[in-house]
Amino acid sequence: MNKNFKLCSFAFIVFFAFIFPAFSQIEFGSLDLNKDDFLIFSAEQNIPGTVSYKSLFFTQLDEQKIKKEPVILTCFPEKMELLNENKILQIRNRYGTAKYSVEDKNLKWTSLAFGIPENYSRANLISASPDGNYFCYVKKTKNTTGKLFVVDCKTQEEKVLLEKTSFSYKSINAKWSPDSKFLLYEKDGCVYFITPSELFKKINLPESYRKIGDGTIDNVQWTQSGNIIYVSNGLVFLIEENELYTRGLYAALIGSGKIIGRIPNAFDPLKDKFWTNEDGTKFAVVSSKNTLYIYSAMENPELSYLKPEGVFPFSEIDGICCDFKIFWSGASSPVLWCDSFSFENPKRVSYAYSIKEKMELLFKTENSISPVVSPDRKKIAYTDAGKFFVYDISAQKVVLSKPEEKIVSAAWNGNFSIYIGGEETVKLVNFRGDEKLLFLSSACQPYWSNEKILCKSEISKDTFVYEADKNTWRATLSSSTENFSRLEKNGRYRVFLGSSVNSKFSNSIYVRSLSGKTKTYSVYKETEKYSEPLKKVSLVFDALKNSEGLAEVLYTLDDFRVRGTFFLNGEFIRRYPHKAKQIAFSGNECASMFFSCADLVENNFIVDKDFIQRGLARNEDEFFTATGKELSLYWHAPFYHSNQLMKTAGTEAGYNYVEVFNKFNDRITFEESKESGKEYLNASSLVDSFAENLYDGIVIPVSIGTMDGTRRDYLYEKLDLLISSILENGYEIVSLKDLH
């Protein structure tokens, strides 16, 4: 047995998968001890913003302590990427980074956390080049910013491309060319290109000669043939890949590329997105998240407007639209993918539409992974309630369906097979329906059988056996008479679950010696270290008079599985009764922001106790009429402008007045800052400021909607980073009723 299992100590994780610690509680289970003193057990963590799963571990017992650190036997596919020309499948999760070799058919951890990761962690994005020889990622250095790295997959060498760039869990400000020769990236309001091969040879031209133009990464798109479409204000430019260096050197003389037309409205990369078909002759623009425009480029000697082919408002989409993607294959009609938060139920729903003379619904899904497009752009992989599907864009039909296991990630292996990472297994599947098991994702039902570690699937009921030499699993036949019962005692030791004084663990694994010198010890010493109860933070969302940002807020709260408190003003309820109902049924707490959005401390009208109490009562009635539910008994005045009379009147009516941390907020506009001298902070600065001023019981306000004035961005646009920064600092996010 000792020969079959080589116990390796965990190396501290130094790679990019996780940084900045925070809290998540761990629960141990599935203890099984064999006659040779080898113990297997599971560890489950339920981390906000990630899938909950059980990992399987193996260790050997001794009289005074375990002989070596436990070894992880499963590998959950939180994120997967294909590298080295599809020869390596990279898997990342909270424990570190592993690589599955397609040639050797083995799984090796390249970085691994020491012990059980106690703190909050979430895998960030990486963007691999199409050939898998390079990838880029942003290593977080602050709450909303980080360094942009490019990694050579063959040598593992990495270079810093940007010392500071925005950090996001949704996207990276860089785009690879289809042939992997070039990388476009955004820096200080401009878009540049670089060749990764020359980056590592340190022979690049100065950055000024590699400039594409002003704008963000959303101002540019690659065509399948390798050309660049660049949109600047209302002009559309075509830049051929083989002319990049020429145009970079002589941009002052020949401009930013060939102008192929104009679009009627100036393109705003902060509000709009565009896509192109494979040869750059057709364009799709989603404007302000509510309308899709389709254009075609014609021979255009007079630089006239692009030919409009259709305008499609999103009035047919049920719910609040929050994100969009366009998939275009050859001459076929484009497919619009829309993520929304449903009005009917508080759930995330995605819709796929074929864009022809009108928007034709192809299918809708619930809680899908972000759709993964095949290398040839002809197929997309997605999930519906966790089940896996592949949709052919050209034929407009499902060509692969795997309904038996919830899928959490996928990576294309060429155009006709795909790696799918499920809640129990990771498999390679082709379009003939053939599948190959690579390894297990989670513990399932583990047990010892004749010195072998087996796991029985809770879904398919299949049985798998662990292969120690390759660190993988294979399917096996189990005897119907096989003893499935786990043992917690042999002649020398007894193992059991007990309480933990560490609040980060719900229990602990204890080992008791039954022979020789009696001793009881824990498998993980961390569980014996006392930790203070979690400090708490409450997020409150102020819906005053418009609903901008509501979709992003509900979507993000649902994604992180955290709850906030919404303060609804009567004006908002009257304007948006369906959205008020959606908030009420989302599982979040709802409170009152009075019946009017007027500033109650202004001197142009008199406010007395009766006015406040009648206004609170009216808001209760309007909320109940719209939603059928009651408001909780918390309130605050519009803009948090109040006096003691108002607070006393609310208290006498049974309400608790809520004060927030109001040192800085996203209600300050450019105009107000200039007039009053109050500091204007953009969304990123607000996230940093709140993260630096956290304390137990803090109430952080986030505005729903836009202000009467000018702001470049709002805090709700960075809500995921605000939540992450709170969790990373070791705080728990709760609604107001659970704050104290």
N, C-alpha and C positions, 0 to 999 in steps of 0.2 A: 504493500500500500504506500509506503514512504517513497518508493521509486516512481510511482505513478503521479504523485502530486508534489511538485516542486514549489514550496511556499516561498513567495517573493514578498519582500517588504515594499510598502507603498512609498513611492517618491513624491515629494511635495509638488503639487501642480504648479508649473511655471508657464504653461502655455496660455492661449488666449481664451479658452472656453469660458472661464468664470473669473471674475474679479470682484472686489468689494464685498465683504461678508455681511450677512444679516441672518435672520432667524427662520428656522423651519423645524417642526417637531418630528421626532423619529420614533417609530414603533417597531420593536423586534417581535418575531414570531417564527413558527414552523421549525421548532427545535427538533433535531434528530441526531442521536449519538450512536455510533457503531461500536463494535467490540474492540476495535483498535484505537479507541479514544479520539476518533475524528468526529468533529461536530459540524453539521450544516445548519444554517439559520437564515432567516430573511430579515431585511430592514426596509421599512416603508416610510417614505416622506411625502407629505402633501404640501407642496410648495406653491404659493400663489403664482399664477401665470405659467405654470408648467403642468404636465400630466402627472398624476399620482401613480406610482408603481412600486413593486416590491423587488428588491435586488437580492440575489442569493449569494451567500458567503460560505467559506469553508475554512476551518482551522483545526489544529491539533491541541489537545489538552495536556497539561502537566500538573504536578502536585501543587506548585506555588503560583503558577500563572500559565497562560497559553504560551506555546513554544515560539510562535511567530505571529506577526500581524495577520488577521484574516485576509483571505484572497477572494476577490469578487469573481463569480462564475457566470454572471449574466451581463448583458450590455444593452441598455435601453436606448433606442434610436431617437433621442430628442431632436437631433439634427443629423443629416447624412449628406455627404458629398462624394462624388467620384473624382479621383485624382490619378495622376500618372497614366494618362491615356486609357482610362477605365480599368487599370490594373489594381487599383487600391480603392476600397470603399471605406471612407472615413466616417466614424460614428462619434458623436459628442453628446455628453450628458453631464449631470452634476458631479459625477465621480472623475471625469477627465476626458481624455481623447483616446480612442482605439482605432486600429486599422486592420481591416480584413483583406488579406492578400488573395486575389482571384486565382493566381497561379499556384500558390502553396496551400490554399484553402485553410489558412489558420488566422487566428485573431490575436493581435498583440496590443497591449496598452502602451502608448507612447508617452503618456503623462497620466498620473493617477494621484488622487488626493490621499493624504495621510489620514488613515482612520476613516470615520464616518463624517462626511461634510455636514457640520451642524448648522451652518449659517445659510442665509438666503443666497441663492445663486440662480442664474438664468443664462442659458446658452445664447450668445449673440450670433449675428449673421456673419457668414463669410460668402464671398462671391468668387467661385472658381472659374477659371478660363475654360472655354469649351473643350479644349484638348486635355484639361486637367493638369497641365504642367505648372501652372501658377494659381495662386489665389490671393485675394486681398481681404483684409478685415480691419475693423477699427477697434483698437485696444483702448478701453475706457480709462481715462485719466481723471475725469471729473464727472459730475452728474449728467451733463449733456454733451460733453466733448471728449475727444480722444485722439490718438495718433493713427493715421492710415498706414498700414503695413502691406507690403507685397512679399509673398513667400514663394521661393523656388521649391517645388515639391520633390524634386530629385535630390537636391543637395540639402534641403531643410534650411537654407540660408534665407534670412529675411532682411528687408530694407525698409526704412521709414520713408514713405513717399511724401507724407504731410505731417508736420509736427502738431498741427491742430486742425481738426475738422469736426463737424457735428456728429454726434453719436445717436443711433436709432436702432431699435429692435425690429424695424419694419423694412429698412432699406439702407444701402450704402451709396454714398455719392460718387460712384464709379461704375463704368459700363465697359465690358470686354467686347472687342470686335469678334465677328463670327469665326474668323480664322485664328483668333488668339494672339495676333501679332501686336495689337494696340490696346491700350487702356485709356479711356477718357475719364477725367476726374475734375472735380469742382474745387476751386480755391479762390477765396476772397472775391466772390462775385464774377468769376470768369471760369471758362471751361478750357482745359488743356488736354493734350494727348501725350502718351509716352509709350515706348516699347519696353516690355519687361526684360527682354534679353539684354538691351543696352543699359537698363537701369542697374543690373547686377555687374555689368562690365565698367560702369562709371564713365561712359563715353557719350552721355546724352548732350544734345544741344541745350543751350540756356533756355529756361522756361519761357522767356519772352518770344522765342522763335517757335514754340510749340502751342501757341494760343489758338484756339478755335474761335472764340468770341466771348462777349459778355453774356452773363446769365448763370443759371444753375445747371445741374446735370439733367434736369427735366427739359432744358432747351434743346437737347440733342437726342437722336435715336440712330442706331445702326440699322441699315437694311440688311437682308439676308445675303446680298451680294457683296457686302463689305463697304458700302458707301455710307456717308454720314448725312443725315438730314438735320439741319440746324435752323431753328426758328428764332428770329429776333424781332420783337414787336410784331408787326404784321407781315414781315418778309420771311420767305422760306428759301433756304439755301441748300444746294446739293454740293457736297465735297467728296470727291472720289478718294478712296483710300490711298491709291498710289500717288496722289498729289499732295498728301499731307505735309511733307517736308517742304515742298516747293511753295505751297501757300503760306506755310509758317514763316519762311524766310522772306517772302515778298508780299506779305499781307498788306503792307502800307501801299503797295502799288496796284495789286490785283484784287484786294478785298477778301472777304471771308468765304468765297466760293461762288458757284453759279446760282444766280437767282432764278428759281423756277416758278415763282408766283407769289401772290399775296393772299393772306386770309383777311376776311372783312374786319375782324376785331383784333386789337393788339393782344398778343399772347402774354399772359401773366403766369409765370411758372410757379408762383406761390398759390394760385387758385386753379390753374388749368393743367391738363395733361394731354399729350398727343402721342399717337402711334402711327406707324406707316406699314404698308404692305411690303412684300419681300424685295421689290425693285424700286420702291420709293415713288410710285406713280399715284398712290392714293393715300389719303390721310384721314385719321379720325381724331377729333378734338373733343374732350369732355371739358365743358366750361362751367366753372363754379359748382361742380358736383350736381348739376341739375339738368344739363342738356348735352346731347351728343350731336356733333356736326361731322358729316362725311364730305370730303372734297376729293377731286381728282386733278392731277397736273396735266395740262395739255401743252402743246407747242406754244410757247409764250413769248414771242419776240417783243411785245409791248409791255411786259411785266404786269399783265392784268391780274385780276383776282382769280384764284383757283376756282374751278367749276364746282358749284355746290351740287351734291347728290342726295342730300337728305338732312332734315333737322328732326331730332327725336328727343322731345322732353321726357323726363323720367316720371311722368305723372302716373304711369301704369304700375310702377314698382311699389309694392306694398311695404310700408315702413320708411325708415329714414336711411337714405343712402350715405355710406361713409367711405367706400373705396371702390375703385374701378380698375379693370384691366381689359385690353383688347387683344384678341388672338386672330391672326390673319394668315391664311394658308393659300398661296397661289392666287388663282382667279376667283376663289370662293368668296362668299360674303363674310364680312368680319363677324366674330362672335364677341359680344359684350358680356363680361363677367362683372356682376355688381354685388358687393357685400352690403347688407343692410341689417337694421335691427327692426324686427317685425312689430307692427301695430297690434296684431292679433294676440300674440303671446310675447313675453319678454325673452326672446331668443334670437340668435344670430342666424340669418337666412341669406343664402347666396342664390342669385338668379343668373341663368345663362340665356342670352337672347341672340337670335340670328337677325342681323341688320340688313334688311332688304328694302322693299317699299315701305315697310313698317317694322316695328320691333316684334318679332315672333318668339314667344317663350319656348325654349328648348327643354329646360328642366330647372328645378330648384332643389337646393340641398340645405341641410341644417348642419351648422357647426363644422363646415368643411375646413380641411387644411388649405393653405394658400395654394391655388392650382399650379401644377408643375408642368411646363411645356416641354415637349420632346425637342431634341436638337434640330430636327427638320421643320419645327413649328407646325406640324400637322396634327398633333394630338395633345390633349391635356389630361393630366391625372388629377383626380379630386376625390373627396370622400363625401358621403351623405350619412349623417349620424354616425360617423366613424368608419363605415364600410367603404371599400375601395372600388373606384371606377376609372376607366380610361375612355375618353370621348374623342372620336375622329372628327376634326373640324370640317374637313372637306365633305365627307360623307354624311356628316351631322347625325351620327349614331354612336351608341356605346359599343365599343369593341372588346372590352374586358370588364368583368365584374367579379369581385371577390367579397362575397357578403358575410363570410363566417367570422371575421376577426376585426376589431376596431383598429384602424390604421392611423398612425400619428405623423409619419413622414415618408417621403419617397424620393428616389433618385434614378433618373433614366440611365439605362445601360445601352447606349445607342438608340435606335428608333423603334425597336421591336421587342425589347424586354425591359424590365424595370425592377429595381430593388424596392421592396415595400417593407417598411418598419411598422410592425403591429404591437399591440399591448402585450403579446406573449412571444412572438417570433419575428425574426427578420428573414425574408425569403427573396429569391430571385424568381420572377415570374415572366413567362413570355406569352405572346398572344394566342398560342395554341392551347393555353391553359396549363402547360407544364410548369411545375414549380420545384424549387430546390431550397431546402432548409439550410440556412447558414449557421445560426445560433439562436439562443433564447434571449428575449428581451427582459423577461421578469421571472420571478420565482415560481409562478404557477403553484403546483402542489409537489414540493420536493420531498424525497425520502431516500434512505439507504436500501440497497438490495444487493446482497452478496458482494460487498466492497465496491459497488458501483453507485454513482449518484444518478437518480432518476427524477424526472419531473413529469407529472401528469397534467395535461392541459385541462383547464376548467371550462374551455369553450368547445374544442373539438374532441376532447377526451382521449387524444393521442398521448402516447408515452414517449419521452425523449431520454437519451442517456448521454452523460457528459463524457467527452473525449479529452482527457487531460493533455495529451501531447500537442493538440492543436488549439486547445481552449475553445472548442466549438461543441455543438450538440448534433445528434442525429436521431432520427425516429427509430424506435425499436418495438418489438412485440413484447408485451408484458403478459405474464401468466394470469389467467383468471383466478387462480388460487393464491396469487402472490399476496404476502402480508403487507398491507399498506400502512399499518399502524406505526407511528413514530415512537422511538424509545428515548426516554429522558434519563435513563439510568443504566449503567453496566456495572460490573463488579468493582470498579475503581472510582467512578465519578457519578454524580447526579447533576443534571443541569435543570434550571428552572428560571422562570421570569418573575422578577420582583420589581418593586418601586424604584424610581430614580429620584435623587435630590436635585438633579439638573433639570430645570424647566424645559430644556430643549429636547428632552427625551421623555416619552410617555411611560417607558419601562426600561428595565435593564436585564441583561443575561448574566446569571450567576452560576458558578461552578463550585460544587462542594466535593472535597476529597472524601472517599468512603473507606480508605485504608491508609495505614501509616499515620503521619501527623495530620490531624484533621484541620482543614482550612477551607474557607469560603472566599472566593474572589470573583470579580466581575470581568467579563470578556473585554469590555471597553472601560478603561479607568475614567474616561470623561463623564460617564454616567454617575460617578461618585462625587463629582465636584459640584458643590452647591452653586446655583445661579439665581439671581433675583428674578421675580416675575417680570413679564414683559411690560415695558412702558407703552402707553396707548396714544394714538393720534386719531383725530376725527377729520374727515374731509367733508365739507359742506358745499353744495352746488346751488348757486343763486340763479333761478329762472325768473328774470324780471319782466321782459316784454318781447323778446324774440328768442328763437330756438336754435340759432347757429351753434354748432358744436355739440348739441345734445346726442347725436348719433355716436360721435367719437367717445363721449363720456360713458354712455351706457355700454358701448362695445368694449371699452377698456376695463370698466369695472367688472363686466361679465368675464372677460379674458383672465383677469387676475383673481377672480372669485373673492372679491372684497366688496363691502357694502358701504355706501355713504348716506348722507342725509341731504335731501333736496328741499330747498326753501322755494315755494311757488307763490308768486304774486298773482293777485286776482286778474290783472291785465293779461298775464301769460295764460292763465286758465281759460279766459274768455276767447283769446285769439287761437289757442291750440288745445282744444278739449281732448282730441285724440292723443296728442303727445303727453298731456297731463295724465291721461289714463295709462299710457305706456309706462310712464315713470312709476305710477302707483302700483302697477302689476310687475315691476321689474325686481321686486324683492328689496328695494332700497326704502329707507325711511323717508316720509314726506312731512314737511312742516310748513309753517305759514310765514309769508313775507307781506302780510297785510293785503287789503283788497285793491289798493291803488299804488301806482309806481311813483307817486309824487314824493318829493323830499319833505318829510313831515316837520322838519325844523325850520323851514323857510317862514318868513314873517308875513307872507301875504294872506294867510288864513289862520284861524284860531283852532288849536288842537286841545281838546279836553278829554277827560277819562271816558265819557260816554262815546265820543267819536272813535277812540281807539277800540273800545270793547265792541261797539257795533261793527266797526271795520273788520275785526278779527272774526266775529260771528258771520258776517257776510262772506268772507273768504272760505270759512268752513262749509257754508251752504253751497257755494259755487263749486268747490272741490268735490263735494259729495255728489252733486248733480252730474258732474262730468265723469266721475270715476266709480261712484258707488262705495267709496271708502272714506274713512275719517282721517283728518290730519292728526299727527301727533301734537302734543301740547308744548311745542317749542316755537318761538317766533323771533324775528328781528325786523326792524324797520328797513324800508328801502335804503340802499347805500350805507346801511349801518349807522345812519344819522338819527340819533334819539336823544331823549332827556329823561330825567328821573320820573316825571309825570307819566310818560308813555310806559315805562317799565313797570311802575306801580299799577297802572291800569291793567296791563297784561297779566300781572301777578294776581290781581283780584278776580280776573276772568279765568284763572286756572292755568295760565301759560307761564313758562319759564323763558326769560329773555336770554338769548345766546350772544355772547361776545366772542369775537374771533381775533386771531392774531392779525392785526391790521396795520402793522408797521409798513408793509408794502403789499400791493395787490395789482391785479390786472385790470382795474377799473380806471387807472390813470391814463389819459390819452396825451398825445403830443401837445394838443392845445391847452389842456388843463395844466400840464407840467410847465408850459411856458408862462401861463397866466398866474399860477399860484406858487410856482417854485417847487412843487412836489416832484420827487424823483420818478422819472419814467424808467421802468425796467421791462425789457423784452421777456419772452417766455422762458428762455434758457436762464437768464439772470434771476428770474423769480424762483425757478426750481433750485438753483444754487443757494439763494438766500434763505428759502424755507429749510433746506437741508442743513444749513449751518446754524439754524436757530431752533431746532427741535427741542422739545421738553415734554415731560409726561403730562398729558391732558391738553396739549395744544389743539386748537381748532383752526384748520386751514381753509380759507375761502377760495372757491373757483367759480368764476362767472360763466354762466351759460348765455350765449348770445354776444352781440357786439355792442359797443358803447356809442353814444352820440359824440362822435369825434373820430380821431384817427389813431389807430394802433397798427403796428406792423404784424403782430401776432398776438395770440391769447394763450393763457395758461393751459386751457383744455387741449391745445394742440400738442402739448408735452406731458399730458397726464400720465402716460405710461412711465415716463422717466421720473416724474414726481413720485409716483407710487413706488417705483424701484428704489429711489434714493431713501425713502422712508423705511422700507423693509431692509435695505442694506445697512442702515444705521441701527438695526435691532429693535424696531418699533412694530407694534401691531396696529392695523387700521381697523377701526370699529365705527359704528354709527353712534350718534349722540347718546342714545339711551343706554349704550354699553360703555360709555366713556368713563364713568365713575361707579 
